[in-house]
Amino acid sequence: MTHEQAHQHVRPRSDESAYFHFENRWRVNASAADVWTVLTEIRSWPQWWPGLSMAVPIDDTLVPGSRADIQVDSPIGLKLRFGIELEDADPPNSVSFFADGDLRGTGTWSVQQTGPITTILFVWCVTTRRRSIRMMRPVASRMHSGVMRAGQQGLSRRMNRLVS
């Protein structure tokens, strides 16, 4: 999926919330290949991405069907646990995945390098059955943005250490 392709929203089931749709762009001063390497080292995410307290790959492959268990700790103490399953990957350009657990839906990451800067576009469209998460809808965008901002800063620091 390129930065310009359209996204299809996840359809909520009868016992789920309306979808939450998030788009974030990270810009880092590193090559797309180096960024891709760090992003695909799922086990290391909690080391550089504040807010992700757990990222455990079920296997160490990057093929359709590969899974990982993730836990995100929101800024207000709410923990979100979900699994991600790789749907498709085009290294080092894009990855798409399904999510299930506290969040259900789809995500895509598109990586594009322009000069020394690599831009990562994250599109995340999920629903939930958890009432506590549904009640957070008015502040969900701010909480998500905070976790993503911390991730961009963490990735930038990680990339700076790798090139130093």
Backbone as a printed PyTorch tensor [residue, N CA C, xyz], in Angstrom:
tensor([[[  0.8490,  -1.1710,   0.0000],
         [  0.0000,   0.0000,   0.0000],
         [  0.8950,   1.2350,   0.0000]],

        [[  0.6920,   2.1360,  -0.9160],
         [  1.4610,   3.3690,  -0.9540],
         [  0.7650,   4.4370,  -0.1430]],

        [[  1.4400,   5.5610,   0.0370],
         [  0.8710,   6.6500,   0.8250],
         [ -0.4280,   7.1800,   0.2250]],

        [[ -0.6440,   7.0020,  -1.0800],
         [ -1.8020,   7.5920,  -1.7270],
         [ -3.0050,   6.6540,  -1.8150]],

        [[ -2.8540,   5.3750,  -1.5110],
         [ -3.9490,   4.4400,  -1.6750],
         [ -5.0180,   4.6280,  -0.6150]],

        [[ -6.2650,   4.3630,  -1.0100],
         [ -7.4040,   4.5200,  -0.1110],
         [ -7.4340,   3.3980,   0.9240]],

        [[ -8.0970,   3.6810,   2.0030],
         [ -8.2320,   2.7250,   3.1010],
         [ -9.7030,   2.3470,   3.2310]],

        [[ -9.9910,   1.0830,   3.4470],
         [-11.3530,   0.6410,   3.6760],
         [-11.5440,   0.4320,   5.1740]],

        [[-12.5370,   1.0930,   5.7500],
         [-12.7760,   1.0000,   7.1930],
         [-13.2520,  -0.4000,   7.5900]],

        [[-12.8700,  -0.8000,   8.7930],
         [-13.3370,  -2.0620,   9.3520],
         [-14.8370,  -1.9160,   9.6510]],

        [[-15.5810,  -2.9820,   9.4420],
         [-17.0210,  -2.9580,   9.7260],
         [-17.2610,  -3.5090,  11.1230]],

        [[-17.8560,  -2.6960,  11.9870],
         [-18.1210,  -3.1800,  13.3450],
         [-19.1510,  -4.3110,  13.3540]],

        [[-18.9280,  -5.2560,  14.2410],
         [-19.9070,  -6.3120,  14.4850],
         [-20.9470,  -5.7610,  15.4480]],

        [[-22.0280,  -6.5020,  15.6580],
         [-23.1390,  -6.0030,  16.4730],
         [-22.7440,  -5.6860,  17.9140]],

        [[-21.7450,  -6.3750,  18.4630],
         [-21.3470,  -6.1450,  19.8520],
         [-20.1250,  -5.2320,  19.9760]],

        [[-19.7800,  -4.5260,  18.9060],
         [-18.5780,  -3.6880,  18.9000],
         [-18.9090,  -2.2120,  18.7450]],

        [[-17.9310,  -1.4100,  19.0600],
         [-18.0350,   0.0400,  18.9170],
         [-17.9980,   0.4190,  17.4390]],

        [[-18.3290,   1.6610,  17.1690],
         [-18.0420,   2.2190,  15.8520],
         [-16.5250,   2.1910,  15.6930]],

        [[-16.0580,   2.2340,  14.4610],
         [-14.6160,   2.1390,  14.2580],
         [-13.9000,   3.3930,  14.7500]],

        [[-12.6690,   3.1690,  15.1750],
         [-11.7200,   4.2310,  15.4950],
         [-10.7500,   4.2600,  14.3140]],

        [[-10.5850,   5.3860,  13.6770],
         [ -9.6870,   5.5100,  12.5280],
         [ -8.5830,   6.4980,  12.8870]],

        [[ -7.3470,   6.0530,  12.7650],
         [ -6.1990,   6.9000,  13.0930],
         [ -5.2090,   6.8770,  11.9300]],

        [[ -4.6550,   8.0260,  11.6310],
         [ -3.5570,   8.1220,  10.6650],
         [ -2.4670,   8.9660,  11.2970]],

        [[ -1.2600,   8.4500,  11.2500],
         [ -0.1060,   9.1610,  11.8020],
         [  1.0460,   9.0690,  10.8220]],

        [[  1.8420,  10.1200,  10.7880],
         [  3.0600,  10.1290,   9.9660],
         [  4.2490,  10.3760,  10.8690]],

        [[  5.2310,   9.5210,  10.7160],
         [  6.5000,   9.7130,  11.3930],
         [  7.5230,  10.0780,  10.3350]],

        [[  8.3900,  10.9960,  10.6630],
         [  9.5070,  11.3360,   9.7920],
         [ 10.7860,  11.1620,  10.5930]],

        [[ 11.6950,  10.3650,  10.0420],
         [ 12.9660,  10.1240,  10.7120],
         [ 14.1050,  10.3090,   9.7310]],

        [[ 15.2260,  10.7540,  10.2600],
         [ 16.4150,  10.9800,   9.4500],
         [ 17.2010,   9.6690,   9.3770]],

        [[ 16.7560,   8.7980,   8.4620],
         [ 17.3810,   7.4820,   8.2890],
         [ 16.8880,   6.8960,   6.9760]],

        [[ 17.6010,   5.9160,   6.4910],
         [ 17.1830,   5.2680,   5.2460],
         [ 15.9650,   4.3800,   5.4930]],

        [[ 15.1970,   4.1680,   4.4460],
         [ 14.0310,   3.2860,   4.5440],
         [ 14.4550,   1.8820,   4.9430]],

        [[ 15.5870,   1.4230,   4.4280],
         [ 16.0630,   0.0730,   4.7640],
         [ 16.3860,  -0.0360,   6.2520]],

        [[ 17.0430,   0.9920,   6.8140],
         [ 17.3720,   0.9600,   8.2460],
         [ 16.1170,   1.0520,   9.1050]],

        [[ 15.1820,   1.9050,   8.7030],
         [ 13.9120,   2.0300,   9.4380],
         [ 13.1710,   0.7030,   9.3910]],

        [[ 13.1170,   0.0850,   8.2280],
         [ 12.4310,  -1.1940,   8.0680],
         [ 13.0280,  -2.2360,   9.0160]],

        [[ 14.3400,  -2.2760,   9.1050],
         [ 15.0070,  -3.2420,   9.9800],
         [ 14.5500,  -3.0680,  11.4250]],

        [[ 14.4950,  -1.8270,  11.8860],
         [ 14.0740,  -1.5730,  13.2700],
         [ 12.5970,  -1.9020,  13.4560]],

        [[ 11.7500,  -1.5000,  12.5010],
         [ 10.3130,  -1.7630,  12.6340],
         [  9.9870,  -3.2460,  12.6140]],

        [[ 10.7860,  -4.0460,  11.9490],
         [ 10.4880,  -5.4780,  11.8850],
         [ 11.1070,  -6.2650,  13.0410]],

        [[ 11.8660,  -5.6130,  13.9000],
         [ 12.3810,  -6.2440,  15.1220],
         [ 11.3560,  -6.0350,  16.2330]],

        [[ 10.2440,  -6.7320,  16.1140],
         [  9.0860,  -6.5270,  16.9920],
         [  9.4630,  -6.6520,  18.4600]],

        [[ 10.2820,  -7.6120,  18.7830],
         [ 10.6730,  -7.8600,  20.1720],
         [ 11.3090,  -6.6180,  20.8080]],

        [[ 11.9440,  -5.7600,  20.0050],
         [ 12.6320,  -4.5760,  20.5420],
         [ 11.7300,  -3.3450,  20.6640]],

        [[ 10.5000,  -3.3910,  20.1700],
         [  9.6320,  -2.2030,  20.2300],
         [  9.5550,  -1.5810,  21.6200]],

        [[  9.3130,  -2.3610,  22.6870],
         [  9.2040,  -1.7280,  24.0130],
         [ 10.4830,  -1.0180,  24.4600]],

        [[ 11.6280,  -1.3540,  23.8760],
         [ 12.8880,  -0.7050,  24.2490],
         [ 12.9480,   0.7350,  23.7540]],

        [[ 12.2860,   1.0360,  22.6600],
         [ 12.3780,   2.3920,  22.1020],
         [ 11.0180,   3.0790,  21.9620]],

        [[  9.9090,   2.3590,  22.1350],
         [  8.5740,   2.9190,  21.9350],
         [  7.8370,   2.9980,  23.2710]],

        [[  7.9580,   4.1350,  23.9640],
         [  7.2280,   4.2960,  25.2330],
         [  5.7250,   4.0920,  25.0100]],

        [[  5.1010,   3.3970,  25.9130],
         [  3.6770,   3.0960,  25.7810],
         [  3.4410,   1.6660,  25.3340]],

        [[  4.4020,   1.0680,  24.6650],
         [  4.2970,  -0.3480,  24.3140],
         [  5.0680,  -1.1180,  25.3790]],

        [[  4.3380,  -1.7820,  26.2540],
         [  5.0010,  -2.4900,  27.3420],
         [  5.3060,  -3.9380,  26.9750]],

        [[  4.6890,  -4.4210,  25.8980],
         [  4.9310,  -5.7990,  25.5060],
         [  4.7850,  -5.9320,  23.9880]],

        [[  5.7150,  -6.6140,  23.3650],
         [  5.6460,  -6.9650,  21.9490],
         [  6.3730,  -8.2900,  21.7940]],

        [[  5.6090,  -9.3480,  21.6510],
         [  6.1770, -10.6910,  21.6260],
         [  5.7920, -11.3830,  20.3220]],

        [[  6.7510, -11.5300,  19.4150],
         [  6.4460, -12.2760,  18.1900],
         [  6.2510, -13.7570,  18.5080]],

        [[  5.3000, -14.3630,  17.8360],
         [  5.0500, -15.7910,  18.0200],
         [  6.1140, -16.5970,  17.2780]],

        [[  6.5880, -16.0360,  16.1720],
         [  7.7100, -16.6350,  15.4620],
         [  8.5660, -15.4870,  14.9290]],

        [[  9.7180, -15.7840,  14.4060],
         [ 10.6290, -14.7270,  13.9540],
         [ 10.6420, -14.5840,  12.4380]],

        [[  9.5120, -14.8610,  11.8080],
         [  9.4350, -14.7160,  10.3580],
         [  8.5720, -13.5060,  10.0100]],

        [[  8.6950, -13.0490,   8.7920],
         [  7.8730, -11.9470,   8.2950],
         [  7.1600, -12.4530,   7.0440]],

        [[  6.2040, -13.3570,   7.2930],
         [  5.4250, -13.9480,   6.2060],
         [  3.9480, -13.8780,   6.5830]],

        [[  3.0560, -13.8540,   5.5930],
         [  1.6300, -13.8450,   5.9210],
         [  1.2940, -14.9370,   6.9350]],

        [[  0.5480, -14.5510,   7.9500],
         [  0.1920, -15.4680,   9.0290],
         [  1.0660, -15.3290,  10.2620]],

        [[  2.2270, -14.6660,  10.1490],
         [  3.0750, -14.4210,  11.3270],
         [  2.2950, -13.5900,  12.3310]],

        [[  2.4860, -13.8890,  13.6100],
         [  1.7170, -13.2070,  14.6640],
         [  2.6300, -12.6430,  15.7430]],

        [[  2.0920, -11.6420,  16.4400],
         [  2.7630, -11.0940,  17.6190],
         [  1.6920, -10.6440,  18.5950]],

        [[  2.0030, -10.7310,  19.8720],
         [  1.1190, -10.2320,  20.9290],
         [  1.6540,  -8.8910,  21.3970]],

        [[  0.7500,  -7.9190,  21.5080],
         [  1.1160,  -6.5420,  21.8250],
         [  0.3210,  -6.0750,  23.0430]],

        [[  0.9650,  -5.2730,  23.8870],
         [  0.2500,  -4.5750,  24.9540],
         [  0.6530,  -3.1100,  24.9100]],

        [[ -0.3540,  -2.2500,  24.8690],
         [ -0.1480,  -0.8060,  24.9010],
         [ -0.6950,  -0.3010,  26.2280]],

        [[  0.1020,   0.5100,  26.9200],
         [ -0.3380,   1.1380,  28.1560],
         [ -0.6890,   2.5770,  27.8240]],

        [[ -1.9720,   2.9100,  27.9200],
         [ -2.4170,   4.2590,  27.5680],
         [ -1.9210,   5.2570,  28.6110]],

        [[ -1.8920,   6.5250,  28.2520],
         [ -1.4430,   7.5620,  29.1990],
         [ -2.2880,   7.6410,  30.4710]],

        [[ -3.5100,   7.0940,  30.4510],
         [ -4.3570,   7.1440,  31.6510],
         [ -4.4050,   5.8080,  32.3860]],

        [[ -3.5100,   4.8810,  32.0110],
         [ -3.4080,   3.6160,  32.7290],
         [ -4.2180,   2.4670,  32.1510]],

        [[ -4.9970,   2.6930,  31.1260],
         [ -5.7660,   1.6370,  30.4810],
         [ -4.8250,   0.7750,  29.6370]],

        [[ -4.8840,  -0.5340,  29.8160],
         [ -4.0350,  -1.4510,  29.0530],
         [ -4.8490,  -2.0550,  27.9180]],

        [[ -4.2650,  -2.0580,  26.7270],
         [ -4.8880,  -2.6640,  25.5610],
         [ -4.0350,  -3.8480,  25.1420]],

        [[ -4.6500,  -5.0170,  25.0760],
         [ -3.9360,  -6.2240,  24.6540],
         [ -4.5760,  -6.7320,  23.3730]],

        [[ -3.7290,  -6.9820,  22.3970],
         [ -4.2370,  -7.4830,  21.1270],
         [ -3.1240,  -8.2250,  20.4030]],

        [[ -3.5380,  -9.0510,  19.4760],
         [ -2.5860,  -9.7420,  18.6230],
         [ -2.6140,  -9.0940,  17.2510]],

        [[ -1.4840,  -9.1540,  16.5610],
         [ -1.4650,  -8.7230,  15.1720],
         [ -1.0140,  -9.9090,  14.3340]],

        [[ -1.6220, -10.0400,  13.1670],
         [ -1.2770, -11.1070,  12.2320],
         [ -0.9590, -10.4800,  10.8900]],

        [[  0.2210, -10.7740,  10.3860],
         [  0.6660, -10.2070,   9.1250],
         [ -0.2180, -10.6840,   7.9800]],

        [[ -0.7420,  -9.7350,   7.2400],
         [ -1.5110, -10.0630,   6.0440],
         [ -0.6010, -10.0480,   4.8170]],

        [[  0.2140,  -8.9930,   4.6950],
         [  1.0640,  -8.8440,   3.5200],
         [  2.2430,  -7.9550,   3.8700]],

        [[  3.3770,  -8.1910,   3.2170],
         [  4.5510,  -7.3430,   3.4150],
         [  5.2620,  -7.1700,   2.0810]],

        [[  5.7560,  -5.9650,   1.8600],
         [  6.5550,  -5.6280,   0.6860],
         [  7.7870,  -4.8760,   1.1840]],

        [[  8.7790,  -5.6190,   1.7340],
         [  9.9570,  -4.9700,   2.3210],
         [ 10.7260,  -4.1340,   1.2960]],

        [[ 11.2040,  -2.9950,   1.6350],
         [ 11.0190,  -2.2110,   2.8570],
         [  9.9310,  -1.1500,   2.6980]],

        [[  8.8950,  -1.4470,   1.9030],
         [  7.9080,  -0.4300,   1.5500],
         [  6.6210,  -0.4320,   2.3630]],

        [[  6.1050,  -1.6100,   2.6860],
         [  4.8060,  -1.6210,   3.3550],
         [  4.5530,  -2.9400,   4.0650]],

        [[  3.6330,  -2.8560,   4.9970],
         [  3.1620,  -4.0380,   5.7140],
         [  1.6910,  -3.7930,   6.0550]],

        [[  0.8930,  -4.8360,   5.9830],
         [ -0.5000,  -4.7410,   6.4210],
         [ -0.7820,  -5.9160,   7.3350]],

        [[ -1.6610,  -5.6830,   8.3080],
         [ -1.9220,  -6.7130,   9.2990],
         [ -3.3400,  -6.6050,   9.8250]],

        [[ -3.7780,  -7.7010,  10.4300],
         [ -5.0570,  -7.7650,  11.1280],
         [ -4.7720,  -7.7000,  12.6200]],

        [[ -5.7110,  -7.1520,  13.3710],
         [ -5.6000,  -7.1200,  14.8340],
         [ -6.8170,  -7.8160,  15.4300]],

        [[ -6.6050,  -8.5060,  16.5590],
         [ -7.7170,  -9.0800,  17.3050],
         [ -7.3840,  -9.0490,  18.7830]],

        [[ -8.3980,  -9.0770,  19.6030],
         [ -8.2240,  -8.9580,  21.0510],
         [ -9.0130,  -7.7510,  21.5270]],

        [[ -8.4140,  -6.9300,  22.3900],
         [ -9.1100,  -5.7210,  22.8500],
         [ -9.4570,  -4.8030,  21.6810]],

        [[ -8.6630,  -4.8640,  20.6350],
         [ -8.9200,  -4.1130,  19.4080],
         [ -9.0160,  -5.1160,  18.2690]],

        [[ -9.9590,  -4.8700,  17.3490],
         [-10.0980,  -5.7250,  16.1680],
         [-10.1610,  -4.8330,  14.9450]],

        [[ -9.3550,  -5.1610,  13.9600],
         [ -9.3920,  -4.3720,  12.7390],
         [ -8.1530,  -4.5740,  11.9060]],

        [[ -7.7600,  -3.4960,  11.2260],
         [ -6.6470,  -3.5810,  10.2920],
         [ -5.6760,  -2.4300,  10.5050]],

        [[ -4.4660,  -2.6710,  10.0760],
         [ -3.4450,  -1.6360,  10.1170],
         [ -2.5360,  -1.7580,   8.9140]],

        [[ -1.9970,  -0.6400,   8.4830],
         [ -0.9950,  -0.6380,   7.4220],
         [  0.1090,   0.3270,   7.8050]],

        [[  1.3120,  -0.0250,   7.4280],
         [  2.4610,   0.8570,   7.5730],
         [  3.0760,   0.9870,   6.1970]],

        [[  3.2040,   2.2130,   5.7200],
         [  3.8540,   2.4770,   4.4370],
         [  5.1210,   3.2680,   4.7030]],

        [[  6.2170,   2.8360,   4.1020],
         [  7.5250,   3.4460,   4.3300],
         [  7.9990,   4.0360,   3.0050]],

        [[  8.4060,   5.3030,   3.0460],
         [  8.8420,   5.9720,   1.8260],
         [ 10.0070,   6.8930,   2.1460]],

        [[ 11.0790,   6.7700,   1.3780],
         [ 12.2650,   7.5980,   1.5940],
         [ 12.3310,   8.6900,   0.5400]],

        [[ 12.5940,   9.9230,   1.0110],
         [ 12.8350,  11.0660,   0.1400],
         [ 14.1060,  11.7240,   0.6390]],

        [[ 15.1820,  11.5960,  -0.1190],
         [ 16.4700,  12.1020,   0.3490],
         [ 16.8660,  11.3680,   1.6040]],

        [[ 17.3390,  12.0990,   2.6190],
         [ 17.7670,  11.4310,   3.8560],
         [ 16.6200,  11.1320,   4.8270]],

        [[ 15.4050,  11.5600,   4.4860],
         [ 14.2580,  11.4190,   5.4010],
         [ 13.3690,  10.2650,   4.9580]],

        [[ 13.0000,   9.4370,   5.9260],
         [ 12.0340,   8.3700,   5.6780],
         [ 10.7490,   8.7210,   6.4070]],

        [[  9.6410,   8.6140,   5.6810],
         [  8.3200,   8.8680,   6.2380],
         [  7.5930,   7.5380,   6.3630]],

        [[  7.0040,   7.3190,   7.5190],
         [  6.2030,   6.1270,   7.7580],
         [  4.7710,   6.5980,   7.9780]],

        [[  3.8600,   6.1270,   7.1560],
         [  2.4410,   6.4330,   7.3170],
         [  1.7870,   5.2370,   7.9780]],

        [[  1.1690,   5.4710,   9.1270],
         [  0.4440,   4.4420,   9.8590],
         [ -1.0440,   4.7000,   9.6810]],

        [[ -1.7840,   3.7030,   9.2520],
         [ -3.2400,   3.7810,   9.1850],
         [ -3.7630,   2.6380,  10.0300]],

        [[ -4.6100,   2.9720,  10.9870],
         [ -5.0790,   2.0080,  11.9850],
         [ -6.5820,   2.1920,  12.0850]],

        [[ -7.3470,   1.1540,  11.8020],
         [ -8.8010,   1.2340,  11.8550],
         [ -9.3020,   0.0280,  12.6460]],

        [[ -9.8170,   0.2950,  13.8440],
         [-10.1630,  -0.7950,  14.7570],
         [-11.4950,  -0.5240,  15.4510]],

        [[-12.0870,  -1.5880,  15.9570],
         [-13.2650,  -1.5260,  16.8070],
         [-12.9030,  -2.2170,  18.1280]],

        [[-13.8300,  -2.1530,  19.0680],
         [-13.6040,  -2.8420,  20.3410],
         [-14.9330,  -3.2850,  20.9360]],

        [[-14.8700,  -4.3410,  21.7230],
         [-16.0230,  -4.7680,  22.5230],
         [-15.9070,  -4.2360,  23.9470]],

        [[-14.7120,  -3.7930,  24.3480],
         [-14.4940,  -3.3490,  25.7250],
         [-15.1950,  -2.0200,  25.9910]],

        [[-16.0670,  -2.0470,  26.9760],
         [-16.8400,  -0.8550,  27.3350],
         [-15.9270,   0.2990,  27.7780]],

        [[-14.8750,  -0.0220,  28.5490],
         [-13.9850,   1.0340,  29.0360],
         [-13.3150,   1.7760,  27.8820]],

        [[-12.9990,   1.0690,  26.8110],
         [-12.3750,   1.7110,  25.6520],
         [-13.4160,   2.5460,  24.9060]],

        [[-14.6180,   2.0030,  24.7660],
         [-15.6880,   2.7640,  24.0980],
         [-15.9510,   4.0790,  24.8120]],

        [[-15.8990,   4.0500,  26.1280],
         [-16.1640,   5.2680,  26.9080],
         [-15.0570,   6.3060,  26.7070]],

        [[-13.9020,   5.8770,  26.2450],
         [-12.7750,   6.7970,  26.0490],
         [-12.8120,   7.4700,  24.6690]],

        [[-13.8320,   7.1970,  23.8570],
         [-13.8860,   7.7390,  22.5020],
         [-13.5970,   9.2390,  22.4420]],

        [[-14.1400,  10.0550,  23.3430],
         [-13.8700,  11.5000,  23.2320],
         [-12.3890,  11.8720,  23.3460]],

        [[-11.5830,  11.0460,  24.0020],
         [-10.1580,  11.3630,  24.1620],
         [ -9.2440,  10.3520,  23.4660]],

        [[ -9.8540,   9.4040,  22.7480],
         [ -9.0700,   8.3400,  22.1170],
         [ -8.0350,   8.8890,  21.1460]],

        [[ -8.4050,   9.8760,  20.3730],
         [ -7.4780,  10.4330,  19.3890],
         [ -6.2600,  11.0590,  20.0690]],

        [[ -6.4890,  11.7830,  21.1590],
         [ -5.3670,  12.3940,  21.8860],
         [ -4.4770,  11.3390,  22.5200]],

        [[ -5.0860,  10.3010,  23.1000],
         [ -4.2830,   9.2390,  23.7160],
         [ -3.4790,   8.5050,  22.6530]],

        [[ -4.1190,   8.1800,  21.5320],
         [ -3.4130,   7.4980,  20.4490],
         [ -2.2700,   8.3660,  19.9340]],

        [[ -2.5480,   9.6480,  19.7300],
         [ -1.5090,  10.5600,  19.2320],
         [ -0.3330,  10.6460,  20.1950]],

        [[ -0.6020,  10.6200,  21.4910],
         [  0.4720,  10.6640,  22.4840],
         [  1.3770,   9.4450,  22.4060]],

        [[  0.7740,   8.2680,  22.2710],
         [  1.5630,   7.0360,  22.1560],
         [  2.3580,   7.0490,  20.8500]],

        [[  1.7370,   7.5210,  19.7830],
         [  2.4260,   7.5660,  18.4890],
         [  3.5450,   8.6130,  18.4880]],

        [[  3.3160,   9.7540,  19.0910],
         [  4.3610,  10.7910,  19.1790],
         [  5.5730,  10.2470,  19.9510]],

        [[  5.2970,   9.5470,  21.0440],
         [  6.3840,   8.9390,  21.8220],
         [  7.1160,   7.8960,  20.9760]],

        [[  6.3900,   7.1660,  20.1460],
         [  7.0090,   6.1910,  19.2660],
         [  7.9130,   6.8430,  18.2300]],

        [[  7.4590,   7.9430,  17.6460],
         [  8.3020,   8.6370,  16.6620],
         [  9.5820,   9.1570,  17.3160]],

        [[  9.4460,   9.7360,  18.4950],
         [ 10.6330,  10.2330,  19.2020],
         [ 11.5660,   9.0830,  19.5550]],

        [[ 10.9950,   7.9640,  19.9930],
         [ 11.8040,   6.8020,  20.3330],
         [ 12.5050,   6.2220,  19.1190]],

        [[ 11.8010,   6.1560,  17.9880],
         [ 12.4260,   5.6460,  16.7710],
         [ 13.5470,   6.5750,  16.3120]],

        [[ 13.3230,   7.8720,  16.3940],
         [ 14.3800,   8.8250,  16.0080],
         [ 15.6240,   8.6360,  16.8730]],

        [[ 15.4280,   8.4900,  18.1920],
         [ 16.5720,   8.2510,  19.0910],
         [ 17.2650,   6.9390,  18.7370]],

        [[ 16.4780,   5.9070,  18.4720],
         [ 17.0320,   4.5900,  18.1180],
         [ 17.8480,   4.6850,  16.8400]],

        [[ 17.3360,   5.3950,  15.8290],
         [ 18.0540,   5.5180,  14.5660],
         [ 19.3370,   6.3280,  14.7550]],

        [[ 19.2860,   7.3610,  15.5870],
         [ 20.4960,   8.1630,  15.8650],
         [ 21.5850,   7.3150,  16.5160]],

        [[ 21.1900,   6.4140,  17.4280],
         [ 22.1680,   5.5290,  18.0850],
         [ 22.7700,   4.5380,  17.0930]],

        [[ 21.9550,   4.0860,  16.1360],
         [ 22.4510,   3.0990,  15.1730],
         [ 23.4630,   3.6940,  14.1970]],

        [[ 23.3230,   4.9890,  13.8710],
         [ 24.2460,   5.6030,  12.9190],
         [ 25.4220,   6.2640,  13.6170]],

        [[ 25.3720,   6.3890,  14.9340],
         [ 26.4830,   7.0190,  15.6830],
         [ 27.6510,   6.0830,  15.8460]]])
